[in-house]
Amino acid sequence: MDSVTTAEARKQLAELVNRVAYGKERVVLTRHGRELAAVVPLEDLRLLERLRSRLTRRQVQRALKEVQERGAVPWEALQEALDL
């Protein structure tokens, strides 16, 4: 994965966008030697969002299964336990 400073990215934005969009490259933007952000193809972002959505669904399914197996805790009991 290439690294580009934010100053270089500003100067060459059109080229950078083309590299990412058409060349399917991933580019890390840096400032003062620190990684700040990444420019990735849209397909990568969409895949990441789908994976995140699936993980969330799995977590919900696991939680519902646990409630079925162990039973639910009343909201009032939870509030009391957490001192809310």
Backbone as CSV, one residue per row, in Angstrom:
resi,resn,N_x,N_y,N_z,CA_x,CA_y,CA_z,C_x,C_y,C_z
1,MET,0.848,-1.168,0.000,0.000,0.000,0.000,0.893,1.230,0.000
2,ASP,0.606,2.137,-0.901,1.379,3.372,-0.993,0.998,4.343,0.110
3,SER,1.929,5.220,0.405,1.726,6.275,1.380,1.967,7.602,0.690
4,VAL,1.118,8.582,0.960,1.243,9.902,0.350,0.964,10.934,1.429
5,THR,1.759,11.989,1.457,1.481,13.053,2.418,0.223,13.803,1.981
6,THR,-0.408,14.460,2.931,-1.614,15.214,2.580,-1.275,16.352,1.617
7,ALA,-0.085,16.926,1.742,0.331,17.993,0.822,0.457,17.446,-0.596
8,GLU,1.078,16.269,-0.750,1.198,15.646,-2.079,-0.182,15.291,-2.624
9,ALA,-1.045,14.776,-1.764,-2.391,14.395,-2.195,-3.151,15.605,-2.717
10,ARG,-2.994,16.736,-2.046,-3.661,17.962,-2.491,-3.203,18.359,-3.884
11,LYS,-1.895,18.279,-4.112,-1.337,18.682,-5.398,-1.732,17.742,-6.528
12,GLN,-1.904,16.465,-6.194,-2.138,15.449,-7.225,-3.459,14.719,-7.009
13,LEU,-4.476,15.429,-6.570,-5.736,14.784,-6.216,-6.346,14.010,-7.382
14,ALA,-6.392,14.601,-8.571,-6.997,13.922,-9.719,-6.264,12.615,-10.024
15,GLU,-4.940,12.644,-9.998,-4.153,11.435,-10.253,-4.388,10.393,-9.163
16,LEU,-4.435,10.837,-7.918,-4.660,9.940,-6.794,-6.026,9.251,-6.912
17,VAL,-7.038,10.031,-7.232,-8.385,9.471,-7.397,-8.394,8.451,-8.526
18,ASN,-7.730,8.742,-9.621,-7.675,7.792,-10.741,-6.960,6.505,-10.342
19,ARG,-5.854,6.625,-9.619,-5.117,5.433,-9.172,-5.997,4.539,-8.315
20,VAL,-6.771,5.165,-7.446,-7.624,4.398,-6.540,-8.844,3.853,-7.277
21,ALA,-9.510,4.697,-8.024,-10.754,4.291,-8.688,-10.524,3.286,-9.812
22,TYR,-9.530,3.525,-10.639,-9.338,2.668,-11.820,-8.236,1.632,-11.631
23,GLY,-7.236,1.975,-10.844,-6.136,1.043,-10.609,-6.351,0.173,-9.390
24,LYS,-7.444,0.442,-8.662,-7.806,-0.320,-7.457,-6.708,-0.290,-6.393
25,GLU,-5.937,0.801,-6.365,-4.898,0.956,-5.347,-5.527,1.452,-4.057
26,ARG,-4.830,1.227,-2.978,-5.213,1.773,-1.674,-4.069,2.692,-1.253
27,VAL,-4.397,3.887,-0.826,-3.371,4.872,-0.495,-3.615,5.410,0.915
28,VAL,-2.559,5.395,1.713,-2.633,5.937,3.071,-2.149,7.378,3.030
29,LEU,-2.914,8.273,3.628,-2.538,9.684,3.707,-1.840,9.922,5.038
30,THR,-0.713,10.605,4.963,0.063,10.878,6.169,0.257,12.380,6.351
31,ARG,0.499,12.755,7.601,0.850,14.143,7.912,1.881,14.089,9.028
32,HIS,3.001,14.738,8.797,4.108,14.734,9.768,4.515,13.304,10.142
33,GLY,4.477,12.411,9.143,4.903,11.032,9.359,3.879,10.127,10.022
34,ARG,2.721,10.664,10.353,1.676,9.861,11.005,0.570,9.524,10.023
35,GLU,0.111,8.282,10.050,-0.995,7.868,9.182,-2.290,8.486,9.685
36,LEU,-3.031,9.128,8.749,-4.269,9.824,9.116,-5.524,9.148,8.588
37,ALA,-5.453,8.761,7.329,-6.645,8.260,6.658,-6.205,7.414,5.473
38,ALA,-7.184,6.801,4.838,-6.885,6.012,3.651,-7.876,6.358,2.558
39,VAL,-7.404,6.304,1.332,-8.263,6.456,0.166,-8.328,5.068,-0.452
40,VAL,-9.543,4.547,-0.533,-9.719,3.174,-1.019,-10.774,3.151,-2.117
41,PRO,-10.727,2.121,-2.961,-11.769,1.994,-3.975,-13.148,1.866,-3.320
42,LEU,-14.142,2.354,-3.990,-15.507,2.312,-3.470,-15.947,0.883,-3.176
43,GLU,-15.507,-0.066,-3.991,-15.868,-1.471,-3.775,-15.358,-1.954,-2.410
44,ASP,-14.155,-1.522,-2.027,-13.602,-1.904,-0.726,-14.464,-1.361,0.408
45,LEU,-14.876,-0.117,0.278,-15.704,0.502,1.300,-17.038,-0.219,1.423
46,ARG,-17.651,-0.530,0.297,-18.941,-1.233,0.320,-18.798,-2.618,0.948
47,LEU,-17.712,-3.318,0.640,-17.470,-4.628,1.234,-17.321,-4.500,2.742
48,LEU,-16.576,-3.512,3.178,-16.387,-3.279,4.605,-17.721,-3.020,5.296
49,GLU,-18.568,-2.216,4.687,-19.881,-1.922,5.255,-20.742,-3.184,5.338
50,ARG,-20.691,-4.019,4.305,-21.456,-5.278,4.336,-20.954,-6.185,5.448
51,LEU,-19.638,-6.284,5.601,-19.074,-7.115,6.659,-19.479,-6.597,8.031
52,ARG,-19.425,-5.290,8.192,-19.805,-4.688,9.471,-21.276,-4.965,9.775
53,SER,-22.117,-4.881,8.760,-23.539,-5.144,8.922,-23.772,-6.601,9.317
54,ARG,-23.039,-7.524,8.700,-23.187,-8.943,9.027,-22.740,-9.226,10.449
55,LEU,-21.640,-8.604,10.859,-21.169,-8.793,12.224,-22.213,-8.306,13.214
56,THR,-22.811,-7.178,12.924,-23.831,-6.627,13.804,-25.011,-7.583,13.898
57,ARG,-25.441,-8.137,12.759,-26.544,-9.091,12.770,-26.188,-10.323,13.584
58,ARG,-24.961,-10.805,13.426,-24.521,-11.971,14.196,-24.543,-11.679,15.693
59,GLN,-24.106,-10.483,16.054,-24.096,-10.112,17.467,-25.517,-10.063,18.025
60,VAL,-26.444,-9.536,17.247,-27.839,-9.481,17.680,-28.396,-10.890,17.816
61,GLN,-28.110,-11.739,16.834,-28.594,-13.118,16.905,-28.039,-13.833,18.130
62,ARG,-26.750,-13.632,18.417,-26.136,-14.239,19.601,-26.802,-13.741,20.884
63,ALA,-27.066,-12.456,20.931,-27.694,-11.876,22.119,-29.099,-12.425,22.309
64,LEU,-29.858,-12.541,21.222,-31.216,-13.089,21.333,-31.187,-14.542,21.789
65,LYS,-30.225,-15.304,21.281,-30.088,-16.702,21.692,-29.767,-16.777,23.187
66,GLU,-28.889,-15.893,23.631,-28.530,-15.868,25.047,-29.733,-15.520,25.918
67,VAL,-30.562,-14.593,25.478,-31.771,-14.231,26.225,-32.705,-15.434,26.307
68,GLN,-32.836,-16.164,25.199,-33.690,-17.356,25.206,-33.153,-18.419,26.162
69,GLU,-31.848,-18.590,26.181,-31.243,-19.621,27.020,-31.208,-19.234,28.498
70,ARG,-30.859,-17.994,28.769,-30.659,-17.567,30.156,-31.823,-16.768,30.723
71,GLY,-32.671,-16.261,29.851,-33.736,-15.373,30.305,-33.253,-13.929,30.278
72,ALA,-34.194,-13.034,30.362,-33.869,-11.612,30.284,-33.785,-11.010,31.680
73,VAL,-33.041,-9.934,31.783,-32.937,-9.187,33.035,-33.877,-7.992,32.916
74,PRO,-34.761,-7.806,33.882,-35.657,-6.641,33.817,-34.857,-5.333,33.789
75,TRP,-35.370,-4.357,33.052,-34.697,-3.070,32.905,-34.423,-2.428,34.260
76,GLU,-35.369,-2.515,35.161,-35.210,-1.903,36.482,-34.038,-2.532,37.233
77,ALA,-33.874,-3.849,37.118,-32.763,-4.542,37.785,-31.435,-4.101,37.187
78,LEU,-31.410,-3.932,35.881,-30.187,-3.485,35.213,-29.829,-2.071,35.644
79,GLN,-30.825,-1.203,35.701,-30.596,0.174,36.152,-30.010,0.184,37.562
80,GLU,-30.585,-0.638,38.419,-30.107,-0.702,39.804,-28.678,-1.240,39.865
81,ALA,-28.412,-2.286,39.090,-27.071,-2.892,39.095,-26.019,-1.917,38.581
82,LEU,-26.402,-1.084,37.623,-25.460,-0.129,37.030,-25.519,1.234,37.721
83,ASP,-26.353,1.342,38.719,-26.508,2.582,39.472,-26.892,3.742,38.551
84,LEU,-27.906,3.497,37.750,-28.389,4.535,36.808,-29.570,5.276,37.372
